Amino acid sequence: MYQDITLEINAGVALIGLNRPEVLNAIRIATYQELIHALGTADNNPDVSCILIFGHGHSFCAGNDLRDLLPGTDIRALRAGVAGIFDRLARLQKPLILAQEGVAVGIGANLMLHADMVIASTSARYSLPFARIGVCSEGACSVLLPAAIGPHRSNELLMTGRNFSVEEACQWGLVNQICTKGEALKTAHEVARQLLANSGLSIAAIRQLGRPDNYVEMINQVVEKEMDQFEALLALEDTRSRIRALLIRP
Protein backbone atom coordinates (compact mmCIF):
# COMPACT_ATOMS: atom_id res chain seq x y z
CA MET A 1 0.00 0.00 0.00
CA TYR A 2 2.82 2.40 0.88
CA GLN A 3 6.06 2.98 -1.01
CA ASP A 4 7.93 5.48 1.18
CA ILE A 5 6.79 4.33 4.63
CA THR A 6 5.67 1.24 6.49
CA LEU A 7 2.73 0.86 8.85
CA GLU A 8 2.35 -1.99 11.32
CA ILE A 9 -0.21 -2.17 14.10
CA ASN A 10 0.80 -4.51 16.88
CA ALA A 11 -0.65 -4.86 20.39
CA GLY A 12 -2.06 -1.34 20.53
CA VAL A 13 0.94 0.42 19.00
CA ALA A 14 0.99 1.79 15.45
CA LEU A 15 4.56 1.64 14.14
CA ILE A 16 5.16 4.06 11.26
CA GLY A 17 8.55 3.68 9.63
CA LEU A 18 10.16 6.15 7.25
CA ASN A 19 11.40 3.80 4.55
CA ARG A 20 13.78 5.53 2.15
CA PRO A 21 17.07 4.45 3.75
CA GLU A 22 18.98 5.00 0.50
CA VAL A 23 18.49 8.76 0.98
CA LEU A 24 18.57 8.67 4.81
CA ASN A 25 14.75 8.71 4.84
CA ALA A 26 14.49 12.14 3.24
CA ILE A 27 10.86 13.17 2.80
CA ARG A 28 9.46 13.90 -0.65
CA ILE A 29 5.94 14.94 -1.65
CA ALA A 30 4.77 11.33 -1.88
CA THR A 31 6.17 10.66 1.61
CA TYR A 32 4.13 13.51 3.06
CA GLN A 33 0.99 12.12 1.44
CA GLU A 34 1.63 8.63 2.79
CA LEU A 35 2.41 9.91 6.29
CA ILE A 36 -0.81 11.94 6.38
CA HIS A 37 -2.79 8.84 5.42
CA ALA A 38 -0.98 6.53 7.86
CA LEU A 39 -1.31 8.92 10.79
CA GLY A 40 -5.01 9.32 10.10
CA THR A 41 -5.45 5.56 9.81
CA ALA A 42 -3.65 4.95 13.09
CA ASP A 43 -5.37 7.76 14.97
CA ASN A 44 -8.83 6.59 13.90
CA ASN A 45 -8.19 2.93 14.68
CA PRO A 46 -9.86 1.98 17.99
CA ASP A 47 -7.27 -0.76 18.46
CA VAL A 48 -4.42 1.79 18.51
CA SER A 49 -3.51 3.55 21.75
CA CYS A 50 -0.10 4.96 20.82
CA ILE A 51 1.73 5.95 17.61
CA LEU A 52 5.47 5.47 17.18
CA ILE A 53 7.51 6.91 14.30
CA PHE A 54 11.01 5.63 13.49
CA GLY A 55 13.38 5.46 10.55
CA HIS A 56 14.40 2.32 8.70
CA GLY A 57 18.14 1.86 8.30
CA HIS A 58 20.62 3.84 10.35
CA SER A 59 19.01 7.29 10.27
CA PHE A 60 15.75 8.86 11.34
CA CYS A 61 15.21 11.48 8.63
CA ALA A 62 17.49 13.71 6.53
CA GLY A 63 14.77 16.35 6.09
CA ASN A 64 13.06 17.36 2.89
CA ASP A 65 14.30 15.71 -0.28
CA LEU A 66 16.15 18.65 -1.85
CA ARG A 67 15.16 17.52 -5.34
CA ASP A 68 11.61 18.58 -4.45
CA LEU A 69 12.86 22.14 -3.90
CA LEU A 70 14.30 22.77 -7.37
CA PRO A 71 12.48 24.54 -10.23
CA GLY A 72 9.84 22.35 -11.84
CA THR A 73 8.54 21.06 -8.54
CA ASP A 74 4.78 21.10 -8.02
CA ILE A 75 4.91 23.78 -5.34
CA ARG A 76 1.19 23.42 -4.62
CA ALA A 77 1.65 19.72 -3.90
CA LEU A 78 4.67 20.48 -1.71
CA ARG A 79 2.74 23.10 0.24
CA ALA A 80 -0.22 20.74 0.60
CA GLY A 81 2.06 18.02 1.90
CA VAL A 82 3.73 20.23 4.47
CA ALA A 83 0.47 21.84 5.59
CA GLY A 84 -1.29 18.48 5.67
CA ILE A 85 1.28 16.65 7.79
CA PHE A 86 1.46 19.34 10.46
CA ASP A 87 -2.31 19.73 10.55
CA ARG A 88 -2.59 15.96 11.00
CA LEU A 89 0.03 16.00 13.76
CA ALA A 90 -1.73 18.87 15.53
CA ARG A 91 -5.03 16.99 15.45
CA LEU A 92 -3.70 13.67 16.74
CA GLN A 93 -5.77 12.19 19.55
CA LYS A 94 -3.29 9.41 20.34
CA PRO A 95 0.11 10.08 21.95
CA LEU A 96 3.06 10.20 19.55
CA ILE A 97 6.54 8.87 20.36
CA LEU A 98 9.62 9.27 18.17
CA ALA A 99 12.49 6.76 18.05
CA GLN A 100 15.53 8.50 16.58
CA GLU A 101 18.81 7.06 15.36
CA GLY A 102 21.48 8.80 13.31
CA VAL A 103 20.63 11.86 11.22
CA ALA A 104 17.61 13.99 12.17
CA VAL A 105 17.76 17.09 9.97
CA GLY A 106 15.19 19.76 9.13
CA ILE A 107 11.76 18.21 9.51
CA GLY A 108 13.49 15.18 11.05
CA ALA A 109 14.51 17.40 13.96
CA ASN A 110 11.37 19.52 13.73
CA LEU A 111 9.15 16.52 14.48
CA MET A 112 10.43 16.55 18.06
CA LEU A 113 8.34 19.68 18.61
CA HIS A 114 5.17 17.80 17.62
CA ALA A 115 5.77 14.58 19.55
CA ASP A 116 4.68 13.77 23.08
CA MET A 117 7.95 11.97 23.83
CA VAL A 118 11.27 11.45 22.06
CA ILE A 119 13.66 8.56 22.56
CA ALA A 120 17.03 8.97 20.83
CA SER A 121 20.16 6.87 20.76
CA THR A 122 23.73 8.07 21.22
CA SER A 123 24.06 8.05 17.42
CA ALA A 124 21.44 10.79 16.93
CA ARG A 125 22.64 14.12 15.59
CA TYR A 126 20.55 17.11 14.63
CA SER A 127 20.48 20.27 12.57
CA LEU A 128 17.99 22.83 11.30
CA PRO A 129 19.90 23.98 8.18
CA PHE A 130 17.19 26.17 6.66
CA ALA A 131 19.36 29.31 6.46
CA ARG A 132 22.26 27.37 4.94
CA ILE A 133 19.90 26.10 2.23
CA GLY A 134 18.43 29.56 1.72
CA VAL A 135 14.89 28.88 2.95
CA CYS A 136 13.13 29.46 6.28
CA SER A 137 11.87 27.33 9.12
CA GLU A 138 8.76 25.22 8.58
CA GLY A 139 6.30 23.12 10.53
CA ALA A 140 5.61 25.94 13.02
CA CYS A 141 9.23 25.61 14.14
CA SER A 142 9.50 29.41 14.09
CA VAL A 143 7.07 29.55 17.02
CA LEU A 144 7.39 26.17 18.74
CA LEU A 145 11.19 26.08 18.95
CA PRO A 146 11.67 29.38 20.83
CA ALA A 147 8.78 28.40 23.10
CA ALA A 148 10.55 25.11 23.85
CA ILE A 149 14.17 26.20 24.27
CA GLY A 150 14.10 30.00 24.44
CA PRO A 151 14.46 32.64 21.72
CA HIS A 152 18.24 33.09 21.90
CA ARG A 153 19.07 29.41 21.56
CA SER A 154 16.39 29.02 18.91
CA ASN A 155 17.88 31.89 16.90
CA GLU A 156 21.32 30.30 17.20
CA LEU A 157 20.15 26.96 15.81
CA LEU A 158 18.01 28.45 13.04
CA MET A 159 20.35 31.24 11.95
CA THR A 160 23.61 29.24 12.02
CA GLY A 161 22.14 25.88 11.04
CA ARG A 162 24.84 24.26 13.16
CA ASN A 163 24.77 20.62 14.16
CA PHE A 164 23.73 19.90 17.71
CA SER A 165 24.15 16.74 19.72
CA VAL A 166 21.66 14.40 21.30
CA GLU A 167 23.09 15.42 24.68
CA GLU A 168 22.26 19.06 23.94
CA ALA A 169 18.77 18.12 22.74
CA CYS A 170 18.17 16.19 25.96
CA GLN A 171 19.54 19.00 28.13
CA TRP A 172 17.14 21.45 26.43
CA GLY A 173 14.15 19.16 26.95
CA LEU A 174 13.68 18.14 23.31
CA VAL A 175 14.63 14.51 24.03
CA ASN A 176 13.30 12.49 26.96
CA GLN A 177 15.80 9.68 27.07
CA ILE A 178 19.12 8.75 25.46
CA CYS A 179 19.71 5.05 24.90
CA THR A 180 22.40 2.82 23.42
CA LYS A 181 23.02 3.04 19.68
CA GLY A 182 20.60 0.79 17.81
CA GLU A 183 18.19 0.59 20.75
CA ALA A 184 15.94 3.62 20.12
CA LEU A 185 13.05 1.68 18.61
CA LYS A 186 13.14 -1.00 21.29
CA THR A 187 13.32 1.58 24.07
CA ALA A 188 10.53 3.67 22.56
CA HIS A 189 8.38 0.55 22.30
CA GLU A 190 8.95 -0.10 26.00
CA VAL A 191 7.77 3.43 26.78
CA ALA A 192 4.72 2.89 24.56
CA ARG A 193 3.84 -0.24 26.54
CA GLN A 194 3.95 1.81 29.74
CA LEU A 195 1.35 4.14 28.22
CA LEU A 196 -0.81 1.19 27.20
CA ALA A 197 -1.00 0.13 30.85
CA ASN A 198 -2.49 3.51 31.80
CA SER A 199 -5.88 5.07 31.18
CA GLY A 200 -6.27 6.21 27.59
CA LEU A 201 -8.87 8.76 28.66
CA SER A 202 -6.48 10.18 31.26
CA ILE A 203 -3.71 10.48 28.67
CA ALA A 204 -6.08 12.19 26.24
CA ALA A 205 -7.10 14.68 28.94
CA ILE A 206 -3.46 15.38 29.85
CA ARG A 207 -2.62 16.06 26.20
CA GLN A 208 -5.63 18.34 25.74
CA LEU A 209 -4.98 20.33 28.90
CA GLY A 210 -1.36 20.87 27.93
CA ARG A 211 -2.30 22.73 24.74
CA PRO A 212 -4.09 26.05 24.20
CA ASP A 213 -7.67 25.89 22.96
CA ASN A 214 -6.68 27.26 19.55
CA TYR A 215 -3.68 24.96 19.11
CA VAL A 216 -4.67 23.47 15.73
CA GLU A 217 -5.60 26.84 14.28
CA MET A 218 -2.36 28.38 15.56
CA ILE A 219 -0.23 25.63 14.01
CA ASN A 220 -2.01 25.94 10.66
CA GLN A 221 -1.72 29.73 10.59
CA VAL A 222 2.00 29.66 11.40
CA VAL A 223 2.70 26.91 8.86
CA GLU A 224 0.90 28.86 6.15
CA LYS A 225 2.86 32.01 6.97
CA GLU A 226 6.12 30.06 6.94
CA MET A 227 5.31 28.44 3.60
CA ASP A 228 4.59 31.84 2.03
CA GLN A 229 8.13 32.87 2.95
CA PHE A 230 9.50 29.43 2.01
CA GLU A 231 7.99 29.62 -1.48
CA ALA A 232 9.26 33.17 -2.04
CA LEU A 233 12.79 32.17 -1.01
CA LEU A 234 12.72 29.10 -3.28
CA ALA A 235 12.28 31.44 -6.26
CA LEU A 236 15.62 33.16 -5.58
CA GLU A 237 18.69 32.16 -7.58
CA ASP A 238 20.81 32.22 -4.42
CA THR A 239 18.60 29.55 -2.88
CA ARG A 240 18.60 27.46 -6.06
CA SER A 241 22.39 27.66 -6.22
CA ARG A 242 22.70 26.54 -2.60
CA ILE A 243 20.39 23.56 -3.18
CA ARG A 244 22.20 22.52 -6.38
CA ALA A 245 25.54 22.71 -4.59
CA LEU A 246 24.26 20.43 -1.82
CA LEU A 247 22.89 17.94 -4.33
CA ILE A 248 26.23 17.56 -6.13
CA ARG A 249 28.28 17.42 -2.94
CA PRO A 250 29.86 13.93 -2.61
ABEGO torsion letter per residue (X at the ends): XBAABBBBBBGGBBBBBBBBAAAGGBBBAAAAAAAAAAAAAAAABAABABBBBBBBEABABAEBBAAAABBGBBAAAAAAAAAAAAAAAAABABBBBBBBBEBBBEAAAAAAAABABBBBBAABBBBBAAAAAGBBBBGGAAAAAAAAAEAAAAAAAAAAGBBBBAAAAAAAGABABBBBBGAAAAAAAAAAAAAAABBAAAAAAAAAAABBAAAAAAAAAAAAAAAAAAAAAAABAAAAAAAAAAAABX
